[in-house]
Amino acid sequence: MYNTNKITDKLRLRHILSLIILMVGLTGFTACEGDQGEMGPAGINGQDGRDGVDGQDGEDGNANVISIPWTDVTFGGFGIIRRQWFEIDDTRITQEVLDNYAVLGFIKIIGEDIVYSLPVKFPISKLILNNYLTLNTYTLHIDDEGSGPMEVPDPGVIKVRYVLIEATSMAPTGKSGHSEPSALQKMLDAGIDTTDYNAVAQYLNLE
């Protein structure tokens, strides 16, 4: 007969040895895992994208301004007809200018340093000077409503100068969708008195 106790002891011994071998193997696998290494160097940066297309150049500061130098205007005695007008041909006064520009007119009386803004009414003689535009033409209008002595010599010479400046805002442009202020509005925003010739001339760099 077999000795069952001896067989049982051998089986237990094998089982214990198997467990020991298994534990040693697991410990060995764990020990093989080292510390995590440092991060490698960063890769080379990619190439920059192409530059965008350059925008269009802006308009010159006086692109929306039309002017003439001081021009002599000679008128005769009023007599019975106490109204006169003088026309200056200017092909720059187009329909677009008539629709979108304002006229700033100025006169100087010969022998005086004062510049008057049009329209102007002289209090003693009641002489009224005004100006207006028609297609290709600037008109200086002189109307004598009185009979007293004239501040402007009769007959005489006066000097006239006009400045036509854009008064209508430009259509919305760009991403903002806002209208571009007109040249006249920019002048007003800068605090310029449009009846002051010296201020207007300095702002617009008129010679």
ROKE-652719 format. One record per residue (C-alpha): residue number from 1; residue in one letter; x, y, z. Coordinates in steps of 0.001 Angstrom, whole numbers. Each point is the difference from the previous one (the first is absolute). Layout:
% ROKE-652719
REC, NUM, A, X, Y, Z;
...
***
This chain:
% ROKE-652719
REC, 1, M, 0, 0, 0;
REC, 2, Y, 1060, 3495, -688;
REC, 3, N, 813, 2351, 2819;
REC, 4, T, -2513, 2749, -581;
REC, 5, N, 1588, 2260, 2606;
REC, 6, K, 3281, 86, -1912;
REC, 7, I, -1797, 716, -3257;
REC, 8, T, -1952, 2823, 1614;
REC, 9, D, 3177, 1479, 1454;
REC, 10, K, 1664, -42, -3423;
REC, 11, L, -2981, 1715, -1608;
REC, 12, R, 37, 2706, 2637;
REC, 13, L, 3730, 470, -458;
REC, 14, R, -433, 405, -3781;
REC, 15, H, -2834, 2425, 513;
REC, 16, I, 2095, 2123, 2356;
REC, 17, L, 2947, -49, -2421;
REC, 18, S, -2304, 1081, -2842;
REC, 19, L, -1249, 2935, 2027;
REC, 20, I, 3555, 1036, 884;
REC, 21, I, 1077, -142, -3663;
REC, 22, L, -3068, 2015, -1054;
REC, 23, M, 677, 2702, 2591;
REC, 24, V, 3650, 248, -979;
REC, 25, G, -1010, 348, -3672;
REC, 26, L, -2437, 2806, 734;
REC, 27, T, 2611, 1796, 2067;
REC, 28, G, 2430, -303, -2864;
REC, 29, F, -2448, 1488, -2475;
REC, 30, T, -688, 2912, 2318;
REC, 31, A, 3658, 668, 525;
REC, 32, C, 598, 211, -3747;
REC, 33, E, -2090, 3182, -277;
REC, 34, G, 2417, 2966, 324;
REC, 35, D, -677, 3731, 593;
REC, 36, Q, -1664, 1943, -2797;
REC, 37, G, 2566, 1699, -2213;
REC, 38, E, 154, 3769, -722;
REC, 39, M, -2047, 1526, -2827;
REC, 40, G, 1778, 218, -3305;
REC, 41, P, 814, 3383, -1653;
REC, 42, A, -2813, 1921, -1703;
REC, 43, G, -418, -481, -3728;
REC, 44, I, 941, 2665, -2568;
REC, 45, N, -2625, 2767, -460;
REC, 46, G, -1976, -106, -3201;
REC, 47, Q, 461, 2656, -2681;
REC, 48, D, -1897, 3295, 347;
REC, 49, G, -3011, 499, -2243;
REC, 50, R, 128, 2380, -2956;
REC, 51, D, -541, 3715, 588;
REC, 52, G, -3412, 1348, -941;
REC, 53, V, -525, 2339, -2923;
REC, 54, D, 820, 3644, 811;
REC, 55, G, -3012, 2285, 344;
REC, 56, Q, -612, 2898, -2345;
REC, 57, D, 1612, 3336, 788;
REC, 58, G, -2278, 2541, 1677;
REC, 59, E, -1081, 3142, -1761;
REC, 60, D, 1985, 3201, 342;
REC, 61, G, -1114, 2365, 2728;
REC, 62, N, -1439, 2522, -2512;
REC, 63, A, -1360, -2554, -2449;
REC, 64, N, -3567, 1151, 766;
REC, 65, V, 727, 3721, -179;
REC, 66, I, -101, 2334, -3026;
REC, 67, S, 1202, 3599, 197;
REC, 68, I, 1208, 2912, -2114;
REC, 69, P, 2551, 2706, 861;
REC, 70, W, -1090, 3550, 725;
REC, 71, T, -1581, 1390, -3170;
REC, 72, D, -795, 3629, -843;
REC, 73, V, -3588, 917, -750;
REC, 74, T, -733, 3454, -1412;
REC, 75, F, -3468, 1471, 7;
REC, 76, G, -1408, 3279, -1268;
REC, 77, G, -2419, 2484, 1461;
REC, 78, F, -3366, -1393, 924;
REC, 79, G, -2082, 2878, -1385;
REC, 80, I, -3652, -894, -390;
REC, 81, I, 733, -3753, -35;
REC, 82, R, 1311, -700, 3462;
REC, 83, R, 872, -3622, -535;
REC, 84, Q, 3027, -1618, -1649;
REC, 85, W, 1540, -3445, -203;
REC, 86, F, 3291, -1413, -1164;
REC, 87, E, 667, -3480, -1218;
REC, 88, I, 3205, -2053, 209;
REC, 89, D, 213, -3017, -2278;
REC, 90, D, 1236, -3114, 1801;
REC, 91, T, -452, -3404, -1659;
REC, 92, R, 723, -1694, 3331;
REC, 93, I, -3480, 1012, 1133;
REC, 94, T, -1705, -3161, -1182;
REC, 95, Q, -3398, -1381, 878;
REC, 96, E, 1633, -2085, 2717;
REC, 97, V, 1448, 3178, 1508;
REC, 98, L, -3390, 1731, -180;
REC, 99, D, -1610, -2943, 1796;
REC, 100, N, 2626, -669, 2658;
REC, 101, Y, 2158, 3080, 610;
REC, 102, A, -425, 3198, 1996;
REC, 103, V, 1376, 3352, -1176;
REC, 104, L, 2012, 2208, 2329;
REC, 105, G, 321, 3414, -1662;
REC, 106, F, 2213, 2876, 1140;
REC, 107, I, 631, 3547, -1241;
REC, 108, K, 2555, 2705, 690;
REC, 109, I, -495, 3684, -694;
REC, 110, I, 2960, 1664, -1664;
REC, 111, G, 1920, 2049, 2561;
REC, 112, E, -1294, -1971, 2994;
REC, 113, D, 1493, -2914, 1889;
REC, 114, I, -3389, -1397, 1016;
REC, 115, V, -1292, -3196, -1607;
REC, 116, Y, -3775, -336, -61;
REC, 117, S, -1842, -3295, -118;
REC, 118, L, -2882, -292, -2454;
REC, 119, P, -2796, 797, 210;
REC, 120, V, 700, 3423, 1489;
REC, 121, K, -2151, 3111, 403;
REC, 122, F, 1592, 3377, 545;
REC, 123, P, -2083, 1926, 2542;
REC, 124, I, 348, 3536, -1391;
REC, 125, S, -538, -484, -3712;
REC, 126, K, -1996, -3183, 410;
REC, 127, L, 2125, -1522, -2704;
REC, 128, I, -459, -3784, 36;
REC, 129, L, 2517, -2425, -1498;
REC, 130, N, -809, -3669, -389;
REC, 131, N, 1222, -2946, -2067;
REC, 132, Y, -1394, -3164, -1489;
REC, 133, L, 905, -2823, -2347;
REC, 134, T, -1388, -1231, -3266;
REC, 135, L, 1431, -2590, -2335;
REC, 136, N, 3590, 1014, -920;
REC, 137, T, -566, 3465, 1441;
REC, 138, Y, 541, 1943, 3216;
REC, 139, T, -2064, 3175, 308;
REC, 140, L, 609, 3001, 2235;
REC, 141, H, -3200, 1989, 436;
REC, 142, I, -28, 3633, 1115;
REC, 143, D, -3247, 1653, 962;
REC, 144, D, -270, 3617, 1123;
REC, 145, E, -3087, 531, 2140;
REC, 146, G, 876, 3505, 1188;
REC, 147, S, 885, 3420, -1277;
REC, 148, G, 2555, 1103, 2610;
REC, 149, P, 3807, 162, -300;
REC, 150, M, 1554, -3351, -945;
REC, 151, E, 2600, -1860, 2050;
REC, 152, V, 1097, -1559, -3307;
REC, 153, P, 1163, 2673, -2487;
REC, 154, D, -2455, 569, -2809;
REC, 155, P, 1253, -830, -2566;
REC, 156, G, 2789, -2105, 1463;
REC, 157, V, 1963, -3221, 284;
REC, 158, I, -398, -2719, 2542;
REC, 159, K, 1850, -3296, 307;
REC, 160, V, -1919, -3236, 290;
REC, 161, R, 1054, -3497, 931;
REC, 162, Y, -2096, -3111, 476;
REC, 163, V, 583, -3409, 1520;
REC, 164, L, -2223, -2930, -937;
REC, 165, I, 94, -2724, 2601;
REC, 166, E, -1719, -3370, 176;
REC, 167, A, -3006, 225, 2311;
REC, 168, T, -1613, -3417, -508;
REC, 169, S, 1219, -2963, 2040;
REC, 170, M, 1541, -2861, -1954;
REC, 171, A, -1769, -3368, -139;
REC, 172, P, 874, -2569, 2723;
REC, 173, T, 3271, -1794, -675;
REC, 174, G, 2066, -2702, 1708;
REC, 175, K, -1042, -2461, 2667;
REC, 176, S, -1296, 2685, 2363;
REC, 177, G, -2821, 930, -2361;
REC, 178, H, 151, 3636, 1135;
REC, 179, S, -254, 2958, -2366;
REC, 180, E, 3143, 2024, -581;
REC, 181, P, -538, 3611, 1150;
REC, 182, S, 70, 2580, -2772;
REC, 183, A, 2912, 2392, -387;
REC, 184, L, -2228, 2818, 1261;
REC, 185, Q, -1061, -2015, 3041;
REC, 186, K, 3634, -788, 836;
REC, 187, M, 768, 3707, -164;
REC, 188, L, -2883, 818, 2328;
REC, 189, D, 1015, -2798, 2377;
REC, 190, A, 3472, 1567, 128;
REC, 191, G, -1603, 3204, 1275;
REC, 192, I, 568, 2044, -3167;
REC, 193, D, -2253, 3006, -548;
REC, 194, T, -880, -228, -3700;
REC, 195, T, -660, 3763, -138;
REC, 196, D, 3578, 719, 1119;
REC, 197, Y, 2096, 36, -3168;
REC, 198, N, 3353, -180, 1794;
REC, 199, A, -1107, -3032, 2035;
REC, 200, V, -1345, -1752, -3105;
REC, 201, A, 3125, 786, -2029;
REC, 202, Q, 2288, -1262, 2735;
REC, 203, Y, -2006, -3202, 517;
REC, 204, L, -58, -776, -3724;
REC, 205, N, 3549, 1262, -656;
REC, 206, L, -1245, 2436, -2627;
REC, 207, E, 2654, 2223, -1524;
***
